[in-house]
Amino acid sequence: MASQPLSSAPSRPSRLPGRFARLPELAGPGFLPLGLFARLPLAMLTVGTLTLVTAVSQSYAIGGMAAGAVGIGSALGAPVLGSLADRAGQRIVLLVAAVMNALAVAGLLAAAYLTPAYGSASDAVGVLIASFLAGASCPQVGPMARVRWMALTTRNLAPSAANGSRSVAANRADLDTALSYEGTADEVTFVLGPALVGVLASMVAPWLPLALAAVMTITLVPAFAVHPSQHAVVPAPRKAASGVVPSEEQPAQAGPQRRNRWAGAVVAVPVLAMVCMGTFFGATQNALSAFSAQYATAEIAGILYAVMGLSSAVAALSVAFWPQRFSLASRWVAAALAMSALSLLLLLPGGIWPMVFVLLILGIPVGPVMVTVFSIGGVVAPAGRMATVMTALASGIVAGTALGAYLAGQLAETQGPGAAFVVSMAAAAGLLLLGVVTSLVMKRRPQS
């Protein structure tokens, strides 16, 4: 049964400013807070696992391996969940994932405390397996929310007598606003999540952050799954059993097939860009740990990193107000160029407060790059594969974060924080290069 457009439902006046007041009208009441807090467990999972396993095992190495297992599990599991959502719908996939993840986190807590000894990594096999399963089953609320926004803002793109000739521009503005909000929501949760883990683990117990994450998953994710906005996303139709197409239909099919092949080929570019973005994040985190240890204590690295997250979140919101004539590819190149240039400043500070200033400035182009890459991913996603692409982009960040943390950690250990920051600079340069490639490819995009 067809659902009524959510935007037509009556809603209370929103307190959100400007264009953002349109979002509750599009998605319906309750979607914004649900989408924000339902993704918080994912932001708590990696750091919570690191904190718990390190505290119980008294080994940074085993704690690091457990956190790495979460990252690997998430990077591999997220595209699988996205592909299933494309075929079966978001609701059932999110509901099953919420239950599985809550059980996996409970299993991780049990394995961490019931393991009799942690003499070596082989003694922690059960913990590592549970960590992997927790990461692989974690519900991908952020990517699923982006898919819903794209469906809600693009289902009436064609101009009509009812909508008027400005419907395309209006829907594009709504999508820009929604994706800029989503970028900010990601930044906020990935700053708030680790901070919440640190407070709860230090003031109460190391098991509490993961227990809270499991409770939030089993309550908030199902509420997000059944929210009326899920009706806007229509699962991809199953392919016919026979691949034979009548000859008279082949000419009509040629255009869409060509566009899908083109989209499938270039979707790897934004995914690689998100790997670069994650590498930038992971390298900067580890480099800041080494840097802060020189001037204060390594523990304040999280506070320094949050400064960059703050300016990045604010800048992500600004994308909603960028002019429509400023194309997505041009936005990517411009923001990545600024990011590459500003990353060179990481080598200059000789103290904590100068570094705070540099990170505050450096964060400004980061948010717009993330918002733009997700937007490009939506443009190039093959038909019926939107959730797969969105989750692949999110997985790219996870995989890149692990890569950047490893590379920067090795360099920081042997050559100091300056060498570790070079990894951040290289990742920003990679984003710029991929932005230029995208700009060239988009100009050759097949037309409808």
Secondary structure by P-SEA (a helix, b strand, c coil): cccccccccccccccccccccccccccccaaaaaaaaaacccccaaaaaaaaaaaaaccaaaaaaaaaaaaaaaaaaaaaaaaaaacccaaaaaaaaaaaaaaaaaaaaaaaaacccccccccaaaaaaaaaaaaaaccaaaaaaaaaaaaacccccccccccccaaaaaaaaaaaaaaaaaaaaaaaaaaaaaaaaaaaaaacccaaaaaaaaaaaaccaaaaaaccccccccccccccccccccccccccaaaaaaaaaaaaaaaaaaaaaaaaaaaaaaaaaaaaaaaaaacccccaaaaaaaaaaaaaaaaaaacccccccccaaaaaaaaaaaaaaaaaaccccccaaaaaaaaaaaacaaaaaaaaaaaaaaaacccccaaaaaaaaaaaaaaaaaaaaaaaaaaaacccccccaaaaaaaaaaaaaaaaaaaaaaaacccc
